[in-house]
């Protein structure tokens, strides 16, 4: 009898450990990061090392994995606001909606549930704080483009920590009226503004914080990882700062959403090199959370997913081969290459040899990567059209306007790498789901995106 009782106690103990609630929740969202973005990045890293296979990122090694569908309430292909709302609230809505249902009624996000449960809450991103995915966690607006109105909901959320590049419309309402600066609105409601990591460290004793880039930096997004310079704010630093802030004097735990927003942007541009580096950068931010997890393994949950796939990335264009290592010779994003081409255009009587030298420096063409006659002709023809004949037609995608010669260079690089893109927009492809820690088993198998926040709430005990 005593032996049976002892076994029951052991069984109850095991069950209680397995059912340990997540005190600390990390919710990572790689915007635009489909299954192939992850797979291609790992294969690219292996090819850079001179071998065929994969060089694993950290998050795909998490012990629990699944996949999610991403359709919105109104379309098989979602936009970021509907997908962000689904991932935040567990409810489908129409494309363009922020934190409201199809009838435009406000929804409760998993972040708000965490706050109600006594947790500290952080919402962070590598793009603007008022962008679609982060705003779905704290705002309730019928249109994702109402940036000022979205930002004004930060004080009413009561969340503790926000971080990102800045704000897109800090003084202008949706109807284009001049409004009080969002920075003064935030400060009047108890938020301390920090511009850059050093200023954050000096002000980190504040009760509530908004961390953005230094004065004069781009307010729409952090620089791409491939373009980053010393002193630029990074998603890794944002994650470190968020953990530091949310753990100070806090015994009840926290909920932190971290968005890698520029994976989506580079995929809209079909820019493979920049995409791979953005996925690696996203993984580096997750490594920060993983180090925290290792100190609190029974109380921490890390969930990694995406809002949708962007670009329809395909690995292979006909031959049974890939040449991903070629992409490593690209020195900067397509955006910066486009600016360099524009700067070259400002000079008088630019020659093909000058344009060729620029492409050699920035893309590795000819010097590191041999081109076929057809590939060089494609570039030369575009040079003649836009530099000699002065017929310049920029390619316009959601987040960029790109010089035609830079577009041609991108297409040549994709052709050499044998990567195909079916669109410059979103696709309906599955997105991956990875999890580790308390409650991670809830995230195994196929699911829909609305189930992810529901399962986080269950794992963390939010009501």
N, C-alpha and C positions, 0 to 999 in steps of 0.2 A: 504493500500500500504506500509506504514511504517512497519507494522507488518511482511509482506511478505519479505521485504528487510532485516529485522532483522533476520528472520529465515534463509534466504540465507547466511547471514554473519556467523551465528552459524554453519550452515552446512559446509561452506567452512573452518571454523576454525577446526571442527572435522576432516574433510578430510585431512587438512594440518598436524594435529597432528598424524593421523594414517599413513600418508605418510612420517613421519619424517625419514630422512636418518640416517643411523648408522655412527656416527662419530668415535666410538670406537668399534672394532670388535675383538671378541675372537673366535677362531676356535680350538676346542678341538677334538683330534683324539685319541681314545682308540684303539691302534693297537691290532687286534685279538679279539676285544670285540663285540661278537655277542649278540643277544637278551637274550640268556640263561645265558651268563656271568653276565649280569645285574640282571636278575630275580633271579638267584641262589644266588648271593651275598646278595640281599635283604632278601631272605628266610633264608639264613645262619645267618644273623644278628638277625633275629627274633627268630630263634631256640636258639641262644646263650642266649637270654633273657628268654628262657623257654616257648616260645609260638609258635604256628603255625600261619603262615601268612607272612607278609613282614614288615621289618623295612626300611622305604624309605631312599634311598640315596637322595641327593639334586637334581642332574640333571634330574632324571626321573620324578620329580615333576614339571618341567618346563611346562608352559601352552600349548605349541605346541609340538606335537610329530608326527613322521612318521617312515618310514622304507625305506631302500635303497638296491637295488641290486648292486653286486660288480664285476661281470664278467669283464675280460679284453678283449682286441681286439682279442686275440689269443686263449683264453681258458675260459671255464665256471668257473674255479677256478683261481683267480688272485694271484699274489704274491704282496708283499708290495710295490714294486717300481711301478708297473703298477697301483695299486690302489692309491698309493700316488700321482702319476702323474694325475690320474683322479680327485682326490679330490683337487689337486692344480690348475689344468689348465682347467678342464672341457672337456678333450679329452681322449678317450680310446687309449691305446697303448699296446704294447706287454709286456709280463712278462720279467722283467729284465731291462726295459727302465727307464731312469731318465729324466723327463722333455722334452722328445722328442716324436714325433708321430711315427706311424708304419714305416714311410719312413725315420726316424731319423732326421727329421727337428725339430729345437728348438720350444718349445711352451712357451706361456706367462702365468705365474701363477697369481692367484688372489693376491698374495703378491706383485708381480711386478706391477700389476695394482694399488694397494694401494699406492705404492711408487710413481708411476707416478702422482697419484692424490694428492700428497703432504703429505701423511700420513707417520708417522714413522712406521717402520716394524720390528717385532721380530719373529724369528724362533727358537723354543726351543723343547727339548725332554729329556726323561729320559735315552736314549741310546746315541750312539755317534752322533756328529753333522753331520757327513758325511754318516749316515745311510739312508736307502731307503726313508722313509716317509719325514723326514725334508729336505733331499737334493732335493726332487721333487719340493720344493717351490723356490729353488734358482739356481739349477744346470741343465745342459743339456748334458747328457752323454748317449751313447748307451748301457752301461753296469753298473749296480749298484755296481759291484765289483771294479770299478775304483775309489777307495776312495781318493787317492791323487788328481787326476784330478777334482773330485767333490769338494773337499775342496778348491782347488785353484779358484773356481768360487765365493767364498764368497766375495772377494774384488770387483769383477765386478758386483755383485748384487746391491751393494750400500746400502744394508739393515743395520739397525742401531744396532740391538741386536741379538746375537746368544748365545745359552746356551745348554749344554748337558754334557755327561760324559767326552768327549775328542775327539780324532781323531784316527781312526784305523790304518792308514798308513801315519803318519805325514812326513816321509822322503823317501818314496818308491813309485815310479810310477807303473802304471799297468803292464809295461813290466819289472818290478823289477830293475829299475835303481835307483841309489842313487840320491836324489834330495834335493834342499834347504829345510830346515825345514819349514813346513807350518806355524809355529809360527812366524818365521822371515818374511815370506811372508805377513802374516796378519799385523804385526806391521809396516812393510814398507808401507803398504797401509792404515794406519791410524786407525787400530783397536788396542784397548788396551786389553791385556789378563789379566783376573782375575782368580786366582785359589782359589775357595771357596768363600762363602758369605762374610766373613770378608774382604777379599782382594777386593771383588767387592765394598763394602761400602767405602773403602779407595780410590777407583779409579772411583767412579760413576760419577764424573764430566767429564769424557772422552766423546768425541764426538761419538765414536763407540766402541762397547764392545763385547767381546767373553768371556763368563763365563763357566768355566769347573771345574772339581773336583780338589782337592788338589794334589800336587805332590806325585806320588807313588800310587795313587788310580787307579782302573781299568778304562782303557780308553774306554772300549766297552759299559759300562752301569753304571748307579747308582746301589747301592745295592737294592735288593728286599726290599720292605717295611717291610716284616716279619723279615728280617735280619738286618735292619738298626741299626747303633750304633750312639751314640751321636757324633756330629761333621760331620756326613755324609751329603752330599748335597742331598736335596730332591726336588721332582717336585714342591711341594708347595713353597719352597724357591726360586726356579727358576722363578715361576710365579710372586711371590711378587717382585723379583728383576727386572723382565721384565717390570712390570707396573711402578715401580719406575723410571726406566731408560727412558721408552718411554713417560712418562708424563712430564718430566722436560723441562721447557721452550717450551712446545708444545701446541699450540692452535688449530692445525688442525686435531688432532686425531691420532689414530694408528690402525694397524692390527697386531694381535699377534696369531701365531699358537703354540699350546702346544700339544705335543704328549706324551701320556702314553704308552711308547714303550714296557714295560716289561710284560704287560698283555699277549701279544703275546708269549713271551718267556716261561712263566709259563704254558701256554696252550699247547705249543709244547711239554712240558714235562708232560702234563696231571696231573699237580700238583694243586689240587683244593684249598688247604689252601692258597697257595701263590697267586693263581689267585684272590681269594676273597679279600685278603689284598691289592693286586695291584689295583683292582677296587675301593676299599675304598680310597686308596691313590690318585687315579685319581680324585675321587670326592672331596677330600680335596683341590686339586689344583683348581678345578672348583669353590669351595666355595670362594676362594680369588677373582676370577673374579666376582662372584655374589655380594660380598661386594662392589666392584667398581660399578657394575651395579646399586645397590641401591642408590648410590650417583648421578648417571647420567642415570636414567631409560629411558628417552626419546631419549637418544643419543647412547645407548649401545646395541649391539647385541651379544648374546652368542649362538653359535651353537656347539652342541656336537654330534659326530658320531664316526664311526670306518671305517678302511680301508677294513676289512674282518673279518670273524669269524675264530677262530683257535681251532682245537681239536675236533670239532663236539660234543660239550658238551651236554649230555642228562641227564635230571633229572628224575631218575627212572630206575631200572634195572629188573623189573618183578613184584615185589610187589607194591601194591598201597601205597607206603610209601617212605619217605626220612629220613635220620638220619644225617643231615648236622651239627648238634651240635658236633658230634664226631670230625669233622675236626678242631675244635677250640683247640684241645689238641696238634696239631702239632706245635712244637716250632720254626722251621726254614724251609727254603726252601729245596726242594729235592737236590739242588746243594750242600748246606752246609752239609746235611746229608751224601751225597756221599763222601764229603771230610773227614767227621768224620769216615766213614767206612774205607776209605783208610788209615787214620792215625792208626786205630785199627789194620789193616792188618800188619802194620810195626812192631808190637809187636810179640814176639815169643810165640808159643803155645797158641794162642787165643782160649778160650773156648766158647761154646754156651752160657753159663751164662753171659760172658762178652758182647757178641753181644746182648743178650737179655736185659741186663742192658742199653746198648746204645739206643736200640729201645724204651725202656720204658721211658728214659729221653727225647728223641727227638720227639717221636710220641705219647706218652701216652699209648702205648699198655700194657695190663695186669693190670697196676695200675689204669688208668682212663677208659680204653676201654677194655672190655672183648673180647677175641678172641675165635673163635671156634677151634676145634681140627684141622680141615682142614686148617684154616688160619695159625695156629702156625706151622703146618707141612710144608706149603708153605715156610715160613720164614726159618725153620730149614733145609729144603732140600737145599735152596739156600746157607745157611751158610756152609753146608757140601760140596757143590760143589765148592764154591769159596774160602773157608778158609782151609778146610781139604784136598780136592783133588786138590786145586790150579788151578782149571779151571775157569778163570775169563774172562767173556765176557761182556764188557761194553755195555750198551744201548746207541746208538748214535742218538740224535735228532738234529735239526738245530743249537741249541745254547748250547748244553751240551752233555758231555759223563758221564754216570752215572753208579756207582757201582751196580752190580746185586742185592746185598742185599737191597740197597736203592730203586731199582726198585720194588722189591718184596714188600717192606714196603709201597710204594706208591699204588701198586695194592690192597693190603689189606685195606688200608685206603679208597680207592674209593669204594671197595666192601662193607665196613661197612657203608659208607655214602650213598650207593646206587646211585652212580653217574657213568654214562657211558661216555666213550670217543670213538668216531668212528675212530679217526685218530690222529697221532702226527703231522699232517700238517694242511694246511688251508682247509676250506670247502666253499661251495657256499651259505651258509645260509644268510638270510637277516641280515643287521645290523641296529641298531636303529638310529634315528635322533631326537634330542631334541633341542628346541630353546626357547629363551626368549628375549624380548626387541624389539628395532626398527627393523621392517621388519620380525619379527619372524613368522608371518602368512604364509610367503612364504614356510615354511618348513613342512607344514602339509601334511599328506597322503603318498602314495607310490611314490617313485621316483627312478631314477638311480643315482649312485654316481657322474656322471659328472654334474648333475643338481645342486649339492650343491654349488660349487664355483660360478656357474653362478648366482644363487639366492643371494649369498653373495654380489657379485658385484652389483646386482640390488639394494639390500637393502642399500648398502653403497654409491651408485652412482659412482662406478668406471667405467671407460671407457676402 
